[in-house]
Amino acid sequence: FKALTGISAADYLRKMRLQKAAKYINQEELPVNQVAEMVGFHSVAHFRKCFKDKYGKTPGSWNK
């Protein structure tokens, strides 16, 4: 997978999950923990860290 895409499968899945989470946050007023669960993160703290690493903002401040 990495040879074809340049990133590992885990990184690709995380990227897709975070993109979906950003869409959920933009479209609906859902709590961060619910969005994290909807996109497959088991730890809200890990979700927040990954989201901030990718987008530069926490999920709670994303659409404000």
PQR file with spaces between the fields and no chain letter, atoms N, CA, C, O and H, PARSE charges and radii, in Angstrom:
ATOM       1  N    PHE     1       0.830   -1.200    0.000 -0.4000 1.5000
ATOM       2  CA   PHE     1       0.000    0.000    0.000 -0.0000 2.0000
ATOM       3  C    PHE     1       0.866    1.252    0.000  0.5500 1.7000
ATOM       4  O    PHE     1       0.609    2.203   -0.738 -0.5500 1.4000
ATOM       5  N    LYS     2       1.901    1.235    0.844 -0.4000 1.5000
ATOM       6  CA   LYS     2       2.762    2.405    0.954 -0.0000 2.0000
ATOM       7  C    LYS     2       3.514    2.677   -0.346  0.5500 1.7000
ATOM       8  O    LYS     2       3.742    3.831   -0.710 -0.5500 1.4000
ATOM       9  H    LYS     2       2.109    0.462    1.443  0.4000 1.0000
ATOM      10  N    ALA     3       3.898    1.607   -1.042 -0.4000 1.5000
ATOM      11  CA   ALA     3       4.610    1.787   -2.306 -0.0000 2.0000
ATOM      12  C    ALA     3       3.730    2.474   -3.352  0.5500 1.7000
ATOM      13  O    ALA     3       4.225    3.229   -4.188 -0.5500 1.4000
ATOM      14  H    ALA     3       3.713    0.670   -0.746  0.4000 1.0000
ATOM      15  N    LEU     4       2.449    2.212   -3.300 -0.4000 1.5000
ATOM      16  CA   LEU     4       1.524    2.807   -4.269 -0.0000 2.0000
ATOM      17  C    LEU     4       1.103    4.222   -3.905  0.5500 1.7000
ATOM      18  O    LEU     4       0.978    5.077   -4.781 -0.5500 1.4000
ATOM      19  H    LEU     4       2.047    1.599   -2.620  0.4000 1.0000
ATOM      20  N    THR     5       0.883    4.476   -2.612 -0.4000 1.5000
ATOM      21  CA   THR     5       0.315    5.765   -2.194 -0.0000 2.0000
ATOM      22  C    THR     5       1.312    6.703   -1.532  0.5500 1.7000
ATOM      23  O    THR     5       1.085    7.912   -1.482 -0.5500 1.4000
ATOM      24  H    THR     5       0.984    3.781   -1.901  0.4000 1.0000
ATOM      25  N    GLY     6       2.401    6.166   -1.030 -0.4000 1.5000
ATOM      26  CA   GLY     6       3.382    6.999   -0.335 -0.0000 2.0000
ATOM      27  C    GLY     6       3.112    7.149    1.155  0.5500 1.7000
ATOM      28  O    GLY     6       3.925    7.722    1.881 -0.5500 1.4000
ATOM      29  H    GLY     6       2.585    5.184   -1.071  0.4000 1.0000
ATOM      30  N    ILE     7       1.959    6.631    1.619 -0.4000 1.5000
ATOM      31  CA   ILE     7       1.654    6.655    3.049 -0.0000 2.0000
ATOM      32  C    ILE     7       1.192    5.271    3.481  0.5500 1.7000
ATOM      33  O    ILE     7       0.746    4.467    2.662 -0.5500 1.4000
ATOM      34  H    ILE     7       1.299    6.167    1.029  0.4000 1.0000
ATOM      35  N    SER     8       1.303    5.007    4.761 -0.4000 1.5000
ATOM      36  CA   SER     8       0.888    3.698    5.265 -0.0000 2.0000
ATOM      37  C    SER     8      -0.638    3.599    5.272  0.5500 1.7000
ATOM      38  O    SER     8      -1.337    4.611    5.213 -0.5500 1.4000
ATOM      39  H    SER     8       1.665    5.660    5.426  0.4000 1.0000
ATOM      40  N    ALA     9      -1.129    2.394    5.343 -0.4000 1.5000
ATOM      41  CA   ALA     9      -2.575    2.167    5.382 -0.0000 2.0000
ATOM      42  C    ALA     9      -3.193    2.838    6.606  0.5500 1.7000
ATOM      43  O    ALA     9      -4.275    3.417    6.514 -0.5500 1.4000
ATOM      44  H    ALA     9      -0.561    1.572    5.391  0.4000 1.0000
ATOM      45  N    ALA    10      -2.520    2.763    7.739 -0.4000 1.5000
ATOM      46  CA   ALA    10      -3.030    3.388    8.961 -0.0000 2.0000
ATOM      47  C    ALA    10      -3.121    4.902    8.807  0.5500 1.7000
ATOM      48  O    ALA    10      -4.100    5.511    9.236 -0.5500 1.4000
ATOM      49  H    ALA    10      -1.641    2.292    7.813  0.4000 1.0000
ATOM      50  N    ASP    11      -2.104    5.512    8.195 -0.4000 1.5000
ATOM      51  CA   ASP    11      -2.135    6.963    7.978 -0.0000 2.0000
ATOM      52  C    ASP    11      -3.237    7.353    6.997  0.5500 1.7000
ATOM      53  O    ASP    11      -3.885    8.386    7.169 -0.5500 1.4000
ATOM      54  H    ASP    11      -1.308    5.017    7.846  0.4000 1.0000
ATOM      55  N    TYR    12      -3.448    6.541    5.983 -0.4000 1.5000
ATOM      56  CA   TYR    12      -4.512    6.803    5.013 -0.0000 2.0000
ATOM      57  C    TYR    12      -5.882    6.738    5.689  0.5500 1.7000
ATOM      58  O    TYR    12      -6.718    7.617    5.482 -0.5500 1.4000
ATOM      59  H    TYR    12      -2.922    5.703    5.844  0.4000 1.0000
ATOM      60  N    LEU    13      -6.113    5.699    6.497 -0.4000 1.5000
ATOM      61  CA   LEU    13      -7.391    5.570    7.202 -0.0000 2.0000
ATOM      62  C    LEU    13      -7.618    6.733    8.163  0.5500 1.7000
ATOM      63  O    LEU    13      -8.730    7.251    8.266 -0.5500 1.4000
ATOM      64  H    LEU    13      -5.434    4.985    6.665  0.4000 1.0000
ATOM      65  N    ARG    14      -6.568    7.140    8.864 -0.4000 1.5000
ATOM      66  CA   ARG    14      -6.682    8.269    9.788 -0.0000 2.0000
ATOM      67  C    ARG    14      -7.042    9.535    9.012  0.5500 1.7000
ATOM      68  O    ARG    14      -7.890   10.312    9.449 -0.5500 1.4000
ATOM      69  H    ARG    14      -5.665    6.719    8.781  0.4000 1.0000
ATOM      70  N    LYS    15      -6.402    9.741    7.869 -0.4000 1.5000
ATOM      71  CA   LYS    15      -6.683   10.906    7.032 -0.0000 2.0000
ATOM      72  C    LYS    15      -8.152   10.914    6.598  0.5500 1.7000
ATOM      73  O    LYS    15      -8.814   11.950    6.673 -0.5500 1.4000
ATOM      74  H    LYS    15      -5.712    9.109    7.514  0.4000 1.0000
ATOM      75  N    MET    16      -8.658    9.780    6.149 -0.4000 1.5000
ATOM      76  CA   MET    16     -10.056    9.683    5.710 -0.0000 2.0000
ATOM      77  C    MET    16     -11.026    9.913    6.871  0.5500 1.7000
ATOM      78  O    MET    16     -12.050   10.578    6.711 -0.5500 1.4000
ATOM      79  H    MET    16      -8.120    8.939    6.088  0.4000 1.0000
ATOM      80  N    ARG    17     -10.697    9.361    8.034 -0.4000 1.5000
ATOM      81  CA   ARG    17     -11.547    9.551    9.214 -0.0000 2.0000
ATOM      82  C    ARG    17     -11.592   11.011    9.637  0.5500 1.7000
ATOM      83  O    ARG    17     -12.651   11.523   10.002 -0.5500 1.4000
ATOM      84  H    ARG    17      -9.865    8.821    8.165  0.4000 1.0000
ATOM      85  N    LEU    18     -10.450   11.681    9.590 -0.4000 1.5000
ATOM      86  CA   LEU    18     -10.401   13.085    9.983 -0.0000 2.0000
ATOM      87  C    LEU    18     -11.147   13.967    8.985  0.5500 1.7000
ATOM      88  O    LEU    18     -11.785   14.941    9.385 -0.5500 1.4000
ATOM      89  H    LEU    18      -9.590   11.265    9.294  0.4000 1.0000
ATOM      90  N    GLN    19     -11.078   13.645    7.711 -0.4000 1.5000
ATOM      91  CA   GLN    19     -11.833   14.397    6.714 -0.0000 2.0000
ATOM      92  C    GLN    19     -13.337   14.242    6.950  0.5500 1.7000
ATOM      93  O    GLN    19     -14.095   15.208    6.863 -0.5500 1.4000
ATOM      94  H    GLN    19     -10.560   12.854    7.387  0.4000 1.0000
ATOM      95  N    LYS    20     -13.749   13.027    7.245 -0.4000 1.5000
ATOM      96  CA   LYS    20     -15.165   12.778    7.518 -0.0000 2.0000
ATOM      97  C    LYS    20     -15.590   13.519    8.794  0.5500 1.7000
ATOM      98  O    LYS    20     -16.683   14.081    8.853 -0.5500 1.4000
ATOM      99  H    LYS    20     -13.134   12.242    7.316  0.4000 1.0000
ATOM     100  N    ALA    21     -14.731   13.518    9.801 -0.4000 1.5000
ATOM     101  CA   ALA    21     -15.027   14.222   11.050 -0.0000 2.0000
ATOM     102  C    ALA    21     -15.192   15.713   10.799  0.5500 1.7000
ATOM     103  O    ALA    21     -16.093   16.337   11.360 -0.5500 1.4000
ATOM     104  H    ALA    21     -13.842   13.061    9.753  0.4000 1.0000
ATOM     105  N    ALA    22     -14.337   16.291    9.966 -0.4000 1.5000
ATOM     106  CA   ALA    22     -14.447   17.717    9.653 -0.0000 2.0000
ATOM     107  C    ALA    22     -15.783   18.017    8.980  0.5500 1.7000
ATOM     108  O    ALA    22     -16.397   19.050    9.246 -0.5500 1.4000
ATOM     109  H    ALA    22     -13.606   15.784    9.511  0.4000 1.0000
ATOM     110  N    LYS    23     -16.231   17.114    8.109 -0.4000 1.5000
ATOM     111  CA   LYS    23     -17.535   17.301    7.457 -0.0000 2.0000
ATOM     112  C    LYS    23     -18.662   17.241    8.480  0.5500 1.7000
ATOM     113  O    LYS    23     -19.583   18.057    8.443 -0.5500 1.4000
ATOM     114  H    LYS    23     -15.732   16.275    7.893  0.4000 1.0000
ATOM     115  N    TYR    24     -18.592   16.280    9.389 -0.4000 1.5000
ATOM     116  CA   TYR    24     -19.627   16.170   10.431 -0.0000 2.0000
ATOM     117  C    TYR    24     -19.665   17.430   11.293  0.5500 1.7000
ATOM     118  O    TYR    24     -20.741   17.927   11.626 -0.5500 1.4000
ATOM     119  H    TYR    24     -17.845   15.617    9.419  0.4000 1.0000
ATOM     120  N    ILE    25     -18.509   17.934   11.647 -0.4000 1.5000
ATOM     121  CA   ILE    25     -18.439   19.120   12.500 -0.0000 2.0000
ATOM     122  C    ILE    25     -19.002   20.330   11.760  0.5500 1.7000
ATOM     123  O    ILE    25     -19.686   21.158   12.361 -0.5500 1.4000
ATOM     124  H    ILE    25     -17.635   17.529   11.377  0.4000 1.0000
ATOM     125  N    ASN    26     -18.722   20.438   10.461 -0.4000 1.5000
ATOM     126  CA   ASN    26     -19.234   21.563    9.669 -0.0000 2.0000
ATOM     127  C    ASN    26     -20.741   21.487    9.467  0.5500 1.7000
ATOM     128  O    ASN    26     -21.420   22.514    9.471 -0.5500 1.4000
ATOM     129  H    ASN    26     -18.166   19.765    9.973  0.4000 1.0000
ATOM     130  N    GLN    27     -21.263   20.289    9.292 -0.4000 1.5000
ATOM     131  CA   GLN    27     -22.669   20.129    8.943 -0.0000 2.0000
ATOM     132  C    GLN    27     -23.598   20.105   10.151  0.5500 1.7000
ATOM     133  O    GLN    27     -24.737   20.564   10.062 -0.5500 1.4000
ATOM     134  H    GLN    27     -20.712   19.454    9.289  0.4000 1.0000
ATOM     135  N    GLU    28     -23.139   19.589   11.254 -0.4000 1.5000
ATOM     136  CA   GLU    28     -24.021   19.354   12.384 -0.0000 2.0000
ATOM     137  C    GLU    28     -23.400   19.869   13.675  0.5500 1.7000
ATOM     138  O    GLU    28     -22.181   20.002   13.782 -0.5500 1.4000
ATOM     139  H    GLU    28     -22.214   19.216   11.327  0.4000 1.0000
ATOM     140  N    GLU    29     -24.235   20.149   14.630 -0.4000 1.5000
ATOM     141  CA   GLU    29     -23.786   20.570   15.953 -0.0000 2.0000
ATOM     142  C    GLU    29     -23.723   19.342   16.857  0.5500 1.7000
ATOM     143  O    GLU    29     -24.598   19.143   17.699 -0.5500 1.4000
ATOM     144  H    GLU    29     -25.225   20.041   14.542  0.4000 1.0000
ATOM     145  N    LEU    30     -22.711   18.536   16.686 -0.4000 1.5000
ATOM     146  CA   LEU    30     -22.545   17.320   17.475 -0.0000 2.0000
ATOM     147  C    LEU    30     -21.398   17.500   18.463  0.5500 1.7000
ATOM     148  O    LEU    30     -20.435   18.207   18.165 -0.5500 1.4000
ATOM     149  H    LEU    30     -22.000   18.697   16.001  0.4000 1.0000
ATOM     150  N    PRO    31     -21.486   16.877   19.622 -0.5600 1.5000
ATOM     151  CA   PRO    31     -20.368   16.916   20.565  0.2800 2.0000
ATOM     152  C    PRO    31     -19.137   16.214   19.968  0.5500 1.7000
ATOM     153  O    PRO    31     -19.261   15.269   19.189 -0.5500 1.4000
ATOM     154  N    VAL    32     -17.978   16.688   20.344 -0.4000 1.5000
ATOM     155  CA   VAL    32     -16.722   16.150   19.818 -0.0000 2.0000
ATOM     156  C    VAL    32     -16.611   14.654   20.091  0.5500 1.7000
ATOM     157  O    VAL    32     -16.166   13.898   19.228 -0.5500 1.4000
ATOM     158  H    VAL    32     -17.878   17.456   20.977  0.4000 1.0000
ATOM     159  N    ASN    33     -17.011   14.225   21.280 -0.4000 1.5000
ATOM     160  CA   ASN    33     -16.886   12.798   21.594 -0.0000 2.0000
ATOM     161  C    ASN    33     -17.777   11.949   20.695  0.5500 1.7000
ATOM     162  O    ASN    33     -17.415   10.821   20.360 -0.5500 1.4000
ATOM     163  H    ASN    33     -17.372   14.840   21.981  0.4000 1.0000
ATOM     164  N    GLN    34     -18.930   12.468   20.301 -0.4000 1.5000
ATOM     165  CA   GLN    34     -19.813   11.721   19.408 -0.0000 2.0000
ATOM     166  C    GLN    34     -19.217   11.648   18.000  0.5500 1.7000
ATOM     167  O    GLN    34     -19.284   10.600   17.358 -0.5500 1.4000
ATOM     168  H    GLN    34     -19.225   13.384   20.573  0.4000 1.0000
ATOM     169  N    VAL    35     -18.642   12.734   17.520 -0.4000 1.5000
ATOM     170  CA   VAL    35     -18.001   12.740   16.204 -0.0000 2.0000
ATOM     171  C    VAL    35     -16.828   11.764   16.192  0.5500 1.7000
ATOM     172  O    VAL    35     -16.655   11.004   15.239 -0.5500 1.4000
ATOM     173  H    VAL    35     -18.587   13.586   18.042  0.4000 1.0000
ATOM     174  N    ALA    36     -16.026   11.789   17.251 -0.4000 1.5000
ATOM     175  CA   ALA    36     -14.885   10.875   17.341 -0.0000 2.0000
ATOM     176  C    ALA    36     -15.341    9.427   17.241  0.5500 1.7000
ATOM     177  O    ALA    36     -14.731    8.625   16.534 -0.5500 1.4000
ATOM     178  H    ALA    36     -16.167   12.406   18.025  0.4000 1.0000
ATOM     179  N    GLU    37     -16.397    9.102   17.939 -0.4000 1.5000
ATOM     180  CA   GLU    37     -16.926    7.738   17.909 -0.0000 2.0000
ATOM     181  C    GLU    37     -17.496    7.397   16.530  0.5500 1.7000
ATOM     182  O    GLU    37     -17.312    6.282   16.041 -0.5500 1.4000
ATOM     183  H    GLU    37     -16.892    9.754   18.513  0.4000 1.0000
ATOM     184  N    MET    38     -18.176    8.336   15.913 -0.4000 1.5000
ATOM     185  CA   MET    38     -18.788    8.097   14.607 -0.0000 2.0000
ATOM     186  C    MET    38     -17.750    7.770   13.535  0.5500 1.7000
ATOM     187  O    MET    38     -18.022    6.985   12.627 -0.5500 1.4000
ATOM     188  H    MET    38     -18.326    9.241   16.310  0.4000 1.0000
ATOM     189  N    VAL    39     -16.576    8.362   13.635 -0.4000 1.5000
ATOM     190  CA   VAL    39     -15.547    8.137   12.613 -0.0000 2.0000
ATOM     191  C    VAL    39     -14.534    7.068   12.998  0.5500 1.7000
ATOM     192  O    VAL    39     -13.590    6.809   12.252 -0.5500 1.4000
ATOM     193  H    VAL    39     -16.354    9.000   14.373  0.4000 1.0000
ATOM     194  N    GLY    40     -14.723    6.447   14.157 -0.4000 1.5000
ATOM     195  CA   GLY    40     -13.911    5.282   14.496 -0.0000 2.0000
ATOM     196  C    GLY    40     -12.771    5.486   15.470  0.5500 1.7000
ATOM     197  O    GLY    40     -11.927    4.600   15.610 -0.5500 1.4000
ATOM     198  H    GLY    40     -15.490    6.657   14.763  0.4000 1.0000
ATOM     199  N    PHE    41     -12.715    6.613   16.143 -0.4000 1.5000
ATOM     200  CA   PHE    41     -11.693    6.818   17.173 -0.0000 2.0000
ATOM     201  C    PHE    41     -12.253    6.346   18.507  0.5500 1.7000
ATOM     202  O    PHE    41     -13.377    6.697   18.867 -0.5500 1.4000
ATOM     203  H    PHE    41     -13.400    7.332   16.029  0.4000 1.0000
ATOM     204  N    HIS    42     -11.491    5.564   19.234 -0.4000 1.5000
ATOM     205  CA   HIS    42     -11.938    5.061   20.528 -0.0000 2.0000
ATOM     206  C    HIS    42     -11.551    5.994   21.672  0.5500 1.7000
ATOM     207  O    HIS    42     -12.144    5.950   22.750 -0.5500 1.4000
ATOM     208  H    HIS    42     -10.579    5.278   18.943  0.4000 1.0000
ATOM     209  N    SER    43     -10.561    6.831   21.427 -0.4000 1.5000
ATOM     210  CA   SER    43     -10.104    7.773   22.438 -0.0000 2.0000
ATOM     211  C    SER    43     -10.343    9.198   21.938  0.5500 1.7000
ATOM     212  O    SER    43      -9.846    9.586   20.880 -0.5500 1.4000
ATOM     213  H    SER    43     -10.079    6.867   20.551  0.4000 1.0000
ATOM     214  N    VAL    44     -11.098    9.960   22.697 -0.4000 1.5000
ATOM     215  CA   VAL    44     -11.379   11.348   22.316 -0.0000 2.0000
ATOM     216  C    VAL    44     -10.095   12.174   22.363  0.5500 1.7000
ATOM     217  O    VAL    44      -9.885   13.048   21.521 -0.5500 1.4000
ATOM     218  H    VAL    44     -11.502    9.645   23.556  0.4000 1.0000
ATOM     219  N    ALA    45      -9.251   11.903   23.331 -0.4000 1.5000
ATOM     220  CA   ALA    45      -7.985   12.640   23.441 -0.0000 2.0000
ATOM     221  C    ALA    45      -7.112   12.409   22.200  0.5500 1.7000
ATOM     222  O    ALA    45      -6.511   13.345   21.675 -0.5500 1.4000
ATOM     223  H    ALA    45      -9.421   11.194   24.015  0.4000 1.0000
ATOM     224  N    HIS    46      -7.050   11.174   21.745 -0.4000 1.5000
ATOM     225  CA   HIS    46      -6.267   10.856   20.549 -0.0000 2.0000
ATOM     226  C    HIS    46      -6.897   11.520   19.315  0.5500 1.7000
ATOM     227  O    HIS    46      -6.186   12.039   18.454 -0.5500 1.4000
ATOM     228  H    HIS    46      -7.539   10.412   22.172  0.4000 1.0000
ATOM     229  N    PHE    47      -8.211   11.499   19.239 -0.4000 1.5000
ATOM     230  CA   PHE    47      -8.917   12.161   18.135 -0.0000 2.0000
ATOM     231  C    PHE    47      -8.584   13.648   18.109  0.5500 1.7000
ATOM     232  O    PHE    47      -8.259   14.195   17.056 -0.5500 1.4000
ATOM     233  H    PHE    47      -8.789   11.077   19.939  0.4000 1.0000
ATOM     234  N    ARG    48      -8.665   14.303   19.266 -0.4000 1.5000
ATOM     235  CA   ARG    48      -8.371   15.742   19.332 -0.0000 2.0000
ATOM     236  C    ARG    48      -6.944   16.037   18.883  0.5500 1.7000
ATOM     237  O    ARG    48      -6.702   16.996   18.149 -0.5500 1.4000
ATOM     238  H    ARG    48      -8.929   13.858   20.122  0.4000 1.0000
ATOM     239  N    LYS    49      -5.998   15.204   19.332 -0.4000 1.5000
ATOM     240  CA   LYS    49      -4.592   15.400   18.965 -0.0000 2.0000
ATOM     241  C    LYS    49      -4.400   15.236   17.459  0.5500 1.7000
ATOM     242  O    LYS    49      -3.755   16.069   16.822 -0.5500 1.4000
ATOM     243  H    LYS    49      -6.195   14.426   19.928  0.4000 1.0000
ATOM     244  N    CYS    50      -4.951   14.175   16.890 -0.4000 1.5000
ATOM     245  CA   CYS    50      -4.818   13.934   15.450 -0.0000 2.0000
ATOM     246  C    CYS    50      -5.485   15.050   14.641  0.5500 1.7000
ATOM     247  O    CYS    50      -4.942   15.496   13.631 -0.5500 1.4000
ATOM     248  H    CYS    50      -5.475   13.498   17.407  0.4000 1.0000
ATOM     249  N    PHE    51      -6.646   15.491   15.082 -0.4000 1.5000
ATOM     250  CA   PHE    51      -7.380   16.552   14.396 -0.0000 2.0000
ATOM     251  C    PHE    51      -6.564   17.844   14.412  0.5500 1.7000
ATOM     252  O    PHE    51      -6.436   18.519   13.390 -0.5500 1.4000
ATOM     253  H    PHE    51      -7.088   15.128   15.902  0.4000 1.0000
ATOM     254  N    LYS    52      -6.026   18.175   15.560 -0.4000 1.5000
ATOM     255  CA   LYS    52      -5.229   19.405   15.669 -0.0000 2.0000
ATOM     256  C    LYS    52      -3.950   19.306   14.843  0.5500 1.7000
ATOM     257  O    LYS    52      -3.537   20.290   14.228 -0.5500 1.4000
ATOM     258  H    LYS    52      -6.131   17.627   16.389  0.4000 1.0000
ATOM     259  N    ASP    53      -3.323   18.138   14.820 -0.4000 1.5000
ATOM     260  CA   ASP    53      -2.118   17.944   14.010 -0.0000 2.0000
ATOM     261  C    ASP    53      -2.407   18.154   12.526  0.5500 1.7000
ATOM     262  O    ASP    53      -1.590   18.727   11.805 -0.5500 1.4000
ATOM     263  H    ASP    53      -3.658   17.339   15.319  0.4000 1.0000
ATOM     264  N    LYS    54      -3.568   17.690   12.075 -0.4000 1.5000
ATOM     265  CA   LYS    54      -3.919   17.798   10.655 -0.0000 2.0000
ATOM     266  C    LYS    54      -4.414   19.188   10.275  0.5500 1.7000
ATOM     267  O    LYS    54      -3.998   19.735    9.254 -0.5500 1.4000
ATOM     268  H    LYS    54      -4.231   17.225   12.661  0.4000 1.0000
ATOM     269  N    TYR    55      -5.293   19.761   11.083 -0.4000 1.5000
ATOM     270  CA   TYR    55      -5.962   21.008   10.709 -0.0000 2.0000
ATOM     271  C    TYR    55      -5.473   22.253   11.457  0.5500 1.7000
ATOM     272  O    TYR    55      -5.842   23.370   11.093 -0.5500 1.4000
ATOM     273  H    TYR    55      -5.631   19.316   11.912  0.4000 1.0000
ATOM     274  N    GLY    56      -4.664   22.080   12.479 -0.4000 1.5000
ATOM     275  CA   GLY    56      -4.144   23.234   13.198 -0.0000 2.0000
ATOM     276  C    GLY    56      -5.109   23.828   14.215  0.5500 1.7000
ATOM     277  O    GLY    56      -4.785   24.814   14.877 -0.5500 1.4000
ATOM     278  H    GLY    56      -4.365   21.173   12.775  0.4000 1.0000
ATOM     279  N    LYS    57      -6.298   23.231   14.344 -0.4000 1.5000
ATOM     280  CA   LYS    57      -7.294   23.676   15.319 -0.0000 2.0000
ATOM     281  C    LYS    57      -7.885   22.449   15.997  0.5500 1.7000
ATOM     282  O    LYS    57      -7.881   21.347   15.447 -0.5500 1.4000
ATOM     283  H    LYS    57      -6.562   22.430   13.806  0.4000 1.0000
ATOM     284  N    THR    58      -8.388   22.667   17.196 -0.4000 1.5000
ATOM     285  CA   THR    58      -9.075   21.571   17.867 -0.0000 2.0000
ATOM     286  C    THR    58     -10.452   21.393   17.222  0.5500 1.7000
ATOM     287  O    THR    58     -10.970   22.325   16.606 -0.5500 1.4000
ATOM     288  H    THR    58      -8.391   23.562   17.642  0.4000 1.0000
ATOM     289  N    PRO    59     -11.040   20.218   17.358 -0.5600 1.5000
ATOM     290  CA   PRO    59     -12.374   20.006   16.773  0.2800 2.0000
ATOM     291  C    PRO    59     -13.423   20.955   17.338  0.5500 1.7000
ATOM     292  O    PRO    59     -14.353   21.343   16.630 -0.5500 1.4000
ATOM     293  N    GLY    60     -13.282   21.333   18.607 -0.4000 1.5000
ATOM     294  CA   GLY    60     -14.249   22.225   19.238 -0.0000 2.0000
ATOM     295  C    GLY    60     -14.209   23.644   18.683  0.5500 1.7000
ATOM     296  O    GLY    60     -15.210   24.359   18.737 -0.5500 1.4000
ATOM     297  H    GLY    60     -12.526   21.018   19.182  0.4000 1.0000
ATOM     298  N    SER    61     -13.066   24.056   18.152 -0.4000 1.5000
ATOM     299  CA   SER    61     -12.944   25.404   17.599 -0.0000 2.0000
ATOM     300  C    SER    61     -12.952   25.393   16.070  0.5500 1.7000
ATOM     301  O    SER    61     -12.712   26.427   15.446 -0.5500 1.4000
ATOM     302  H    SER    61     -12.253   23.476   18.108  0.4000 1.0000
ATOM     303  N    TRP    62     -13.219   24.266   15.475 -0.4000 1.5000
ATOM     304  CA   TRP    62     -13.127   24.109   14.024 -0.0000 2.0000
ATOM     305  C    TRP    62     -14.097   25.013   13.253  0.5500 1.7000
ATOM     306  O    TRP    62     -13.675   25.716   12.335 -0.5500 1.4000
ATOM     307  H    TRP    62     -13.414   23.427   15.982  0.4000 1.0000
ATOM     308  N    ASN    63     -15.349   25.007   13.600 -0.4000 1.5000
ATOM     309  CA   ASN    63     -16.314   25.777   12.801 -0.0000 2.0000
ATOM     310  C    ASN    63     -16.767   27.066   13.476  0.5500 1.7000
ATOM     311  O    ASN    63     -17.839   27.590   13.169 -0.5500 1.4000
ATOM     312  H    ASN    63     -15.691   24.436   14.347  0.4000 1.0000
ATOM     313  N    LYS    64     -15.971   27.565   14.373 -0.4000 1.5000
ATOM     314  CA   LYS    64     -16.347   28.809   15.081 -0.0000 2.0000
ATOM     315  C    LYS    64     -15.616   29.975   14.512  0.5500 1.7000
ATOM     316  O    LYS    64     -15.798   31.102   14.972 -0.5500 1.4000
ATOM     317  H    LYS    64     -15.101   27.140   14.623  0.4000 1.0000
